[in-house]
Amino acid sequence: MGKKGKRDKKGKGAEKTLAKMEKKVSRRAKKEEEDLEALIAEFQSLDAKKTQVIESSCPPPSPRLNCSLCAHPERDELILFGGEYFNGQKTFLYNDLYIYHIRKNSWAKVDIPNPPPRRCAHQAAVVPTAGGQLWIFGGEFASPNGEQFYHYKDLWVLHLATKTWEQIKAPGGPSGRSGHRMVACKRQLIIFGGFHESARDFIYYNDVYTFNLDSFTWSKLAPAGMGPAPRSGCQMTPTPEGNIIIYGGYSKQRIKKDVDKGTLHTDMFLLKAEGAGKEEDRWSWTRLSPSGVKPTPRSGFSVAAAPNNRCLLFGGVHDEEEEESLEGDFFNDIYFYDIGKNRWFPAQLKGPKSERRKRRRGRQTEAEAAAGEELQLPPPQGPLEIVKEVVAEDGTIMTIKQVIPGAAEDRDRSGSEQEEEEEEEEEEEGGALGQAVEPCPRSSAMVAVKHGVLYVYGGMFEVGDRQVTLSDLHSIDLHRMDQWKVLLEMDPKTQEWLEESESDEEEDDDVEGAEGGEEEEESSEEESEDEEGEQQQHPAVQPGEAQPQYVARTEQYWLRLARSHMGPEAKDKKVLKVAHAMAKTFYEDPS
């Protein structure tokens, strides 16, 4: 009894701490969000001028990240909404709606009156009700400089048959957030996790909410058992029985002032509906220990439901932190999770049928000539790393690293079914056949599955300080797994990146500052003084000076200070964000 009591107290203490942190973040974010509400209202006033539905053929959408891509529940169409684009200096937010016609391989833009405000990192789910509905919850709006964030907590539905947007106002829903996950499961929407961020603070969630699609009411679940730690960007998959599977995700913790540490989660949980009928609100968490070959640790992966009671994971990035630098390994591999068998396995291309027949005949001949020859196979090979170099128009060399799982990894799978073993051997031998047209390694790709075909749109990869936002479109038949098809190409070399010229000037001037070199004489002087005594050298706050004026006046100083802490390899955007955070922190507490 004593131990149980201690655990209960510990759990309640953690809940109180989380509640206090949420209030703290909420207070500090409120000021920022008030500033952004005016900008959001301005965009909404422009949207209000739309009075009729206009659908027109158009070129493919411009490059963007963190939009949503869903398969129409009744038509051969994919629906893309929202997203963001960063060109090195400015962040652009969208709320436009695009339809991809699968059979025609063509795009159409649909202008519908009174759409949701511009956003990214929201979640969308489709249900077949009344000719199809697209439900959207949450997400974020960022200021053009990417420094301030507004997190939405609104719920919208797009009636696909009538092409009308409707905002659903129901009390008791989740707090504002982005990076959460949402799925439709048995006449309800289920939302898990996410995060809320301001300029100085952040908080990650592990709460679960349901929205009843019949009564239009929110409920916050209180599942029994130990659930996942707070996180965002995880895999969330419904099962045929109405349960929910959670895998992976990302979170970060504040180690010390202005220093955060990220965590890649690799654990897996089952959220199970305990009762039936009227007792469906009774849920419990159970930790899963899947067999097979699990995905390597990563964030920014994409997930979708797959045929044969499976779900899939595509791509992502593993960031390697070395002192002050951060380098990411991007992936373009696919992993399947068999829900019924609780088993992971990597997918590899089998190649065209003619090639598979030749390999099968060859194996049969070899087996007849020497039984048991498989025992003399060479030692298992590790993952294969392929490095590609692309030269941009401005002379920048972009190195794309691609990691292909080793053939031996498949041998960890269960060998109880002969058919699966043959498929695995085919995948091992034919895995390299589709490399010429497969998507390049990337994170944050948008994926959707229709008629057993996986569609992968866009995503991003980084090279040094440069971010390449993709807008290509690939597909692969998940039943055949023979080869990727390129539906829309994109040349990364044509991507604009406005900060490259600035960084070139800085290198010429031998200045470490993130922007410009006007104060280079003061730079070396102040940097040496910082080493002697940081606290005494910060620019003083002038009497009656407001925070925005102080930040603007002293920006160059804080940029140099942030750069000196983070090193020359740190991204300019991240340095700017840290510099502003340091300035605001000092303004509030100059002691």
HUSULLIN-V755958 format. One record per pair of residues at least 4 apart in sequence whose C-alpha atoms are under 7 Angstrom apart, sorted by the first residue. I is the first residue (numbers start at 0). J is the second residue. D is the distance in Angstrom with one decimal. If there is no record, write none. Layout:
BEGIN
I,J,D  I,J,D
END
This chain:
BEGIN
0,4,6.1  1,5,6.3  2,6,6.2  3,7,6.2  4,8,6.2  5,9,6.0  6,10,6.1  7,11,6.2  8,12,6.0  9,13,6.2  10,14,6.3  11,15,6.2  12,16,6.2  13,17,6.1  14,18,6.1  15,19,6.2  16,20,6.1  17,21,6.1  18,22,6.3  19,23,6.2  20,24,6.1  21,25,5.9  21,202,6.7  22,26,6.1  23,27,6.4  24,28,5.9  24,197,7.0  24,200,5.8  24,201,6.4  25,29,5.9  27,197,7.0  28,32,6.1  28,197,5.1  29,33,6.1  30,34,6.6  31,35,6.5  31,147,6.1  31,148,7.0  32,36,6.0  32,148,6.6  32,149,5.0  35,39,6.2  35,142,6.9  35,149,6.6  36,40,6.0  37,41,6.2  38,42,6.5  39,43,6.2  39,116,6.8  40,44,6.2  41,45,6.7  42,46,6.5  43,47,6.1  43,116,6.3  44,48,6.9  46,112,6.8  46,113,6.2  47,112,6.6  47,113,5.8  49,112,5.0  50,112,5.5  51,111,6.5  51,112,6.2  52,110,5.5  52,111,4.7  52,112,6.6  53,109,5.7  53,110,5.1  53,111,6.8  54,107,6.5  54,108,5.7  54,109,4.3  54,110,6.3  55,107,5.4  55,108,5.5  55,109,6.6  56,106,6.0  56,107,4.2  56,108,6.3  57,106,5.8  57,107,5.2  57,108,6.2  58,106,6.4  59,106,5.8  61,470,6.7  62,84,6.7  62,468,5.8  62,469,5.6  62,470,4.7  63,82,5.7  63,83,5.2  63,84,4.8  63,468,6.4  64,82,5.3  64,83,5.2  64,84,6.2  64,443,7.0  64,458,6.1  65,82,5.0  65,83,6.4  65,119,5.2  65,120,4.8  65,443,6.8  66,79,6.9  66,80,5.8  66,81,4.9  66,82,3.8  66,119,5.6  66,120,6.4  67,79,5.5  67,80,5.4  67,81,6.8  67,122,6.6  67,123,6.2  67,445,6.6  68,77,6.6  68,78,5.5  68,79,4.5  68,80,6.8  68,445,5.8  68,446,6.3  68,447,6.2  69,77,5.5  69,78,5.2  69,79,6.7  69,125,7.0  69,447,5.6  70,76,6.1  70,77,4.5  70,78,6.2  70,447,6.0  70,448,6.6  70,449,6.1  71,75,6.7  71,76,5.4  71,77,5.7  71,78,6.7  72,125,6.8  72,126,6.6  72,127,5.5  72,131,6.0  73,131,6.9  75,100,6.5  75,101,5.7  76,98,6.5  76,99,5.5  76,100,4.9  76,101,5.6  77,98,5.7  77,99,5.0  77,100,6.8  78,97,5.9  78,98,4.9  78,99,6.5  79,96,5.8  79,97,5.1  79,98,6.4  80,94,6.3  80,95,5.9  80,96,4.7  80,97,6.5  81,93,4.7  81,94,4.2  81,95,5.7  81,96,6.9  81,117,6.5  81,118,5.8  81,119,6.0  82,92,6.1  82,93,5.4  82,118,6.1  82,119,4.3  83,90,6.9  83,91,5.5  83,92,4.5  83,93,6.1  83,119,5.8  84,90,5.7  84,91,5.1  84,92,6.7  85,89,5.7  85,90,4.5  85,91,6.4  86,90,6.9  86,495,6.5  86,496,5.3  86,497,6.2  87,496,5.3  87,497,5.2  87,498,5.2  88,144,6.9  88,497,6.3  88,498,6.4  89,143,5.2  89,144,5.4  90,143,4.7  90,144,6.2  90,145,6.0  91,143,6.5  92,117,5.7  92,118,5.9  92,119,7.0  93,117,4.8  93,118,6.1  94,115,6.8  94,116,6.2  94,117,4.3  94,118,6.3  96,108,6.0  96,109,5.6  96,110,6.9  97,106,6.8  97,107,5.7  97,108,4.6  97,109,6.0  98,106,5.7  98,107,5.2  98,108,6.3  99,104,7.0  99,105,5.9  99,106,4.6  99,107,6.5  100,104,5.6  100,105,5.4  100,106,6.2  111,162,6.9  111,163,6.5  113,164,6.5  114,164,5.8  117,140,6.7  118,138,5.9  118,139,5.3  118,140,5.0  119,138,5.4  119,139,5.5  119,140,6.7  120,138,4.8  120,139,6.3  120,177,5.4  120,178,5.5  121,136,6.1  121,137,5.1  121,138,3.6  121,139,7.0  121,177,5.8  121,178,6.8  122,135,5.7  122,136,5.6  122,137,6.8  122,180,6.3  122,181,5.9  123,133,6.7  123,134,5.4  123,135,4.5  123,136,6.7  123,181,6.9  124,133,5.8  124,134,5.3  124,135,6.8  124,181,7.0  124,182,5.9  124,183,6.1  125,131,6.9  125,132,5.5  125,133,4.5  125,134,6.1  126,131,5.7  126,132,5.4  126,133,6.7  127,131,4.2  127,132,6.3  128,132,6.2  130,159,6.5  130,160,5.2  131,158,6.5  131,159,5.4  131,160,6.5  132,156,6.4  132,157,5.6  132,158,4.9  132,159,5.6  133,156,5.5  133,157,5.0  133,158,6.7  134,155,5.7  134,156,4.4  134,157,6.4  135,154,5.8  135,155,5.1  135,156,6.3  136,152,6.7  136,153,5.8  136,154,4.6  136,155,6.5  137,150,6.9  137,151,4.5  137,152,4.7  137,153,5.7  137,154,6.9  137,175,6.3  137,176,5.9  137,177,6.1  138,150,5.9  138,151,5.4  138,176,5.9  138,177,4.3  139,148,6.5  139,149,5.4  139,150,4.4  139,151,5.7  139,177,5.9  140,148,5.7  140,149,5.0  140,150,6.5  141,145,5.5  141,147,5.7  141,148,4.6  141,149,6.3  142,146,6.2  142,147,5.3  142,148,6.5  146,198,6.6  146,576,6.2  147,197,6.7  147,198,6.2  148,197,6.2  150,175,4.9  150,176,5.1  150,177,6.6  150,195,6.8  151,175,4.7  151,176,6.2  152,173,6.6  152,174,5.7  152,175,4.1  152,176,6.6  154,166,6.0  154,167,5.5  155,165,5.7  155,166,4.4  155,167,5.7  156,164,5.9  156,165,5.4  156,166,6.4  157,162,6.7  157,163,5.7  157,164,4.6  157,165,6.4  158,162,5.4  158,163,5.3  158,164,6.4  169,216,6.2  170,217,6.9  171,217,5.7  171,218,6.9  172,217,5.4  173,208,6.7  175,195,6.9  176,193,6.0  176,194,5.3  176,195,5.0  177,193,5.5  177,194,5.7  177,195,6.6  178,193,4.6  178,194,6.2  178,231,5.0  178,232,5.3  179,191,5.9  179,192,4.9  179,193,3.6  179,194,7.0  179,231,5.5  179,232,6.3  180,190,5.7  180,191,5.4  180,192,6.6  180,235,6.4  181,188,6.6  181,189,5.5  181,190,4.4  181,191,6.6  182,188,5.7  182,189,5.5  182,190,6.9  182,237,7.0  183,187,5.8  183,188,4.5  183,189,6.4  184,188,6.2  184,237,6.3  184,241,6.2  185,241,6.5  186,211,6.4  186,212,5.4  187,209,6.3  187,210,5.3  187,211,4.5  187,212,5.2  188,209,5.5  188,210,5.0  188,211,6.7  189,208,5.8  189,209,4.5  189,210,6.5  190,207,5.6  190,208,5.2  190,209,6.3  191,205,6.2  191,206,5.8  191,207,4.7  191,208,6.7  192,204,4.5  192,205,4.3  192,206,5.7  192,207,7.0  192,229,6.4  192,230,5.8  192,231,5.7  193,203,5.9  193,204,5.4  193,230,6.0  193,231,4.2  194,202,5.5  194,203,4.2  194,204,5.9  194,231,6.2  195,201,5.6  195,202,5.4  195,203,6.6  196,200,5.9  196,201,4.2  196,202,6.5  197,201,6.1  198,580,6.1  199,580,5.9  203,229,5.2  203,230,5.5  203,231,6.9  203,250,6.7  204,229,4.5  204,230,6.0  205,227,6.7  205,228,6.2  205,229,4.2  205,230,6.4  207,219,6.1  207,220,5.6  208,217,6.9  208,218,5.6  208,219,4.5  208,220,5.7  209,217,5.8  209,218,5.3  209,219,6.5  210,215,6.5  210,216,5.6  210,217,4.6  210,218,6.4  211,215,5.2  211,216,5.4  211,217,6.6  222,281,6.9  222,282,4.7  222,283,4.4  222,284,6.2  223,282,6.5  223,283,4.4  223,284,6.1  224,283,5.8  224,284,5.1  224,285,6.8  225,284,6.0  226,284,5.3  227,268,6.9  230,248,5.8  230,249,5.3  230,250,4.9  231,248,5.5  231,249,5.4  231,250,6.3  232,248,4.9  232,249,6.1  232,299,6.7  233,245,6.7  233,246,5.8  233,247,5.1  233,248,3.7  234,245,5.4  234,246,4.9  234,247,6.3  234,248,7.0  234,302,6.2  235,243,6.7  235,244,5.6  235,245,4.8  235,246,6.8  236,243,5.6  236,244,5.1  236,245,6.7  237,241,6.2  237,242,5.7  237,243,4.5  237,244,6.3  238,242,5.2  238,243,6.1  241,272,7.0  242,270,5.8  242,271,4.8  242,272,5.9  243,269,5.7  243,270,4.9  243,271,6.5  244,268,5.8  244,269,4.7  244,270,6.3  245,267,5.6  245,268,5.1  245,269,6.4  246,265,6.6  246,266,5.9  246,267,4.4  246,268,6.5  247,264,4.5  247,265,4.4  247,266,5.6  247,267,6.6  248,263,6.2  248,264,5.2  248,298,6.2  249,262,5.7  249,263,4.9  249,264,5.9  249,298,6.2  250,261,5.8  250,262,5.3  250,263,6.9  251,259,6.3  251,260,5.3  251,261,4.0  251,262,5.7  252,259,5.4  252,260,5.3  252,261,6.5  253,258,6.0  253,259,4.4  253,260,6.5  254,258,5.7  254,259,5.5  254,260,6.5  263,296,6.5  263,297,6.3  263,298,6.5  265,296,6.3  267,286,6.1  267,287,5.3  268,284,6.7  268,285,5.6  268,286,4.4  268,287,5.2  269,284,5.8  269,285,5.1  269,286,6.2  269,287,6.6  270,282,6.6  270,283,5.7  270,284,4.8  270,285,6.6  271,282,5.4  271,283,5.4  271,284,6.4  272,279,6.0  272,281,6.0  272,282,4.6  272,283,6.8  273,279,6.8  273,281,5.4  273,282,5.3  273,283,6.8  274,278,4.6  274,279,5.1  274,281,6.0  275,279,5.2  289,341,5.0  289,342,5.1  289,343,6.8  290,341,6.5  290,342,4.7  290,343,6.3  291,342,5.3  291,343,4.9  291,344,5.7  291,411,5.9  291,412,5.0  292,343,5.3  292,344,5.0  292,345,6.8  292,408,6.8  292,411,6.4  292,412,6.9  293,343,5.3  293,344,6.5  294,334,6.5  296,317,6.6  297,315,5.9  297,316,5.2  297,317,4.6  298,315,5.5  298,316,5.5  298,317,6.4  299,315,4.5  299,316,6.0  299,442,5.0  299,443,4.8  300,312,6.5  300,313,5.7  300,314,5.1  300,315,3.9  300,442,5.9  300,443,5.9  301,312,5.6  301,313,5.1  301,314,6.6  301,443,6.4  301,444,6.1  301,445,6.7  301,446,6.5  302,311,5.6  302,312,4.6  302,313,6.3  302,446,7.0  303,310,5.8  303,311,5.5  303,312,6.9  303,446,6.7  303,447,6.2  303,448,6.7  304,309,6.4  304,310,4.3  304,311,6.3  304,448,6.9  305,309,5.0  305,310,4.7  305,311,6.2  305,451,6.8  306,451,6.0  308,337,6.4  308,338,6.0  308,339,6.9  309,335,6.5  309,336,5.4  309,337,4.6  309,338,5.5  310,335,5.8  310,336,5.4  310,337,6.9  311,333,6.7  311,334,5.6  311,335,4.5  311,336,6.1  312,333,5.6  312,334,5.1  312,335,6.5  313,331,6.4  313,332,5.8  313,333,4.7  313,334,6.6  314,330,4.5  314,331,4.3  314,332,5.4  314,333,6.7  314,440,6.6  314,441,5.9  314,442,5.7  315,329,5.9  315,330,5.4  315,441,6.0  315,442,4.0  315,443,6.6  316,327,6.0  316,328,5.4  316,329,4.3  316,330,6.1  316,442,5.7  317,327,5.4  317,328,5.2  317,329,6.6  318,325,6.4  318,326,5.5  318,327,4.1  318,328,6.3  319,325,5.8  319,326,5.2  319,327,5.9  320,324,6.0  320,325,4.7  320,326,6.6  321,325,6.3  323,565,5.4  323,566,5.9  324,568,5.9  324,569,6.1  328,400,6.5  329,400,6.6  329,401,6.6  329,440,5.1  329,441,5.3  329,442,6.6  329,460,6.9  330,401,6.1  330,402,6.2  330,440,4.4  330,441,5.7  331,438,6.6  331,439,6.3  331,440,4.3  331,441,6.2  332,403,6.9  333,345,6.1  333,346,5.4  334,343,6.9  334,344,5.7  334,345,4.3  334,346,5.6  335,343,5.7  335,344,5.5  335,345,6.1  335,346,6.7  336,342,5.6  336,343,4.5  336,344,6.6  337,341,5.6  337,342,5.2  337,343,6.4  344,409,7.0  344,412,6.9  345,409,6.9  347,426,5.1  347,430,5.0  348,426,5.6  348,429,6.0  348,430,4.7  348,433,6.5  348,480,5.3  348,481,5.2  348,482,6.1  349,425,5.6  349,426,4.7  349,429,4.9  349,430,6.1  349,480,6.1  349,481,4.9  350,354,6.4  350,355,6.7  350,429,5.5  350,432,5.8  350,433,6.9  350,481,4.5  350,482,6.1  351,355,6.5  351,481,5.7  352,356,6.2  353,357,6.4  354,358,6.3  355,359,6.1  355,425,6.9  356,360,6.2  357,361,6.2  358,362,6.2  359,363,6.3  360,364,6.3  361,365,6.2  362,366,6.1  363,367,6.3  364,368,6.2  365,369,6.1  366,370,5.2  379,407,5.0  380,405,5.6  380,406,6.6  380,407,6.0  381,405,4.8  382,402,6.5  382,403,5.6  382,404,4.5  382,405,4.1  383,402,5.7  383,403,5.0  383,404,6.3  383,405,6.1  384,400,7.0  384,401,5.7  384,402,4.5  384,403,6.3  385,400,5.9  385,401,5.0  385,402,6.4  386,398,6.7  386,399,5.7  386,400,4.6  386,401,6.2  387,398,5.7  387,399,5.1  387,400,6.4  388,396,6.5  388,397,5.6  388,398,4.5  388,399,6.2  389,396,5.8  389,397,5.0  389,398,6.4  390,394,5.9  390,395,5.8  390,396,4.6  390,397,6.1  390,492,6.8  391,395,5.2  391,396,6.3  391,492,4.4  392,492,6.2  397,462,5.7  398,462,6.6  401,440,5.8  404,408,6.8  406,427,5.0  409,423,6.5  414,420,6.1  416,420,6.5  417,421,6.4  418,422,6.3  419,423,6.1  420,424,6.3  421,425,6.3  422,426,6.1  423,427,6.1  424,428,6.3  425,429,5.8  426,430,5.2  433,437,6.2  433,482,5.3  433,483,6.5  436,483,6.2  436,484,6.8  436,485,6.6  437,483,5.4  438,473,6.7  441,458,5.8  441,459,5.2  441,460,5.1  442,458,5.5  442,459,5.5  442,460,6.4  443,458,4.8  443,459,6.4  444,455,6.5  444,456,5.9  444,457,5.3  444,458,3.8  445,455,5.8  445,456,5.1  445,457,6.3  445,458,6.7  446,453,7.0  446,454,5.5  446,455,4.7  446,456,6.2  447,453,5.9  447,454,5.4  447,455,7.0  448,452,5.4  448,453,4.5  448,454,6.1  449,453,6.8  451,476,6.2  451,477,5.7  451,478,6.6  452,474,6.6  452,475,5.7  452,476,4.4  452,477,5.6  453,474,5.4  453,475,5.4  453,476,6.4  453,477,6.6  454,472,7.0  454,473,5.8  454,474,4.4  454,475,6.9  455,472,5.7  455,473,5.2  455,474,6.2  456,470,6.3  456,471,5.8  456,472,4.5  456,473,6.6  457,469,4.4  457,470,4.2  457,471,5.2  457,472,6.5  458,468,6.1  458,469,5.3  459,466,7.0  459,467,5.5  459,468,4.5  459,469,5.6  460,466,6.1  460,467,5.5  460,468,7.0  461,465,5.6  461,466,4.5  461,467,6.0  462,466,6.5  464,570,4.8  464,571,6.9  467,491,6.7  467,494,6.8  470,489,6.4  471,487,5.1  471,488,5.0  471,489,5.2  472,485,6.4  472,486,5.3  472,487,4.8  472,488,6.7  473,483,6.7  473,484,5.6  473,485,4.7  473,486,5.5  473,487,6.9  474,483,5.7  474,484,5.2  474,485,6.7  475,480,6.6  475,482,6.3  475,483,4.8  475,484,6.2  476,480,5.5  498,502,6.3  499,503,6.2  500,504,6.4  501,505,6.3  501,514,6.9  501,515,6.8  502,506,6.3  503,507,6.3  504,508,6.3  505,509,6.0  505,510,5.3  505,511,6.9  505,515,6.5  505,516,6.5  506,510,6.5  508,516,7.0  510,516,6.3  510,519,6.3  511,559,6.8  511,562,6.8  511,567,6.6  512,558,6.1  512,559,4.9  512,562,6.4  513,558,6.1  513,562,7.0  513,571,5.7  518,522,6.2  519,523,6.9  520,524,6.9  521,525,5.9  522,526,6.0  522,559,7.0  523,527,6.2  524,528,6.3  525,529,6.0  526,530,6.6  527,531,6.9  528,532,6.4  529,533,4.5  529,536,6.8  532,536,6.8  533,537,6.8  538,553,6.9  540,544,6.7  540,549,6.8  540,586,6.7  544,548,6.5  544,549,6.4  545,549,6.3  546,550,6.1  546,583,6.9  546,586,6.7  547,551,6.1  548,552,6.0  549,553,6.1  550,554,5.5  550,579,6.7  550,582,5.9  550,583,6.9  553,557,6.5  554,558,6.1  555,559,6.3  556,560,6.3  557,561,5.9  557,578,4.9  557,582,6.5  558,562,6.0  558,574,6.7  558,575,6.3  558,578,5.1  559,563,6.1  560,564,6.5  561,565,6.1  561,574,6.0  561,577,6.4  561,578,5.4  562,566,5.6  562,567,6.6  562,574,6.2  565,569,5.9  569,574,6.7  570,574,6.2  571,575,6.1  572,576,6.3  573,577,6.2  574,578,6.0  575,579,6.2  576,580,6.2  577,581,6.1  578,582,6.2  579,583,6.1  580,584,6.0  581,585,6.2  582,586,6.1  583,587,6.3  584,588,6.2  585,589,4.8
END
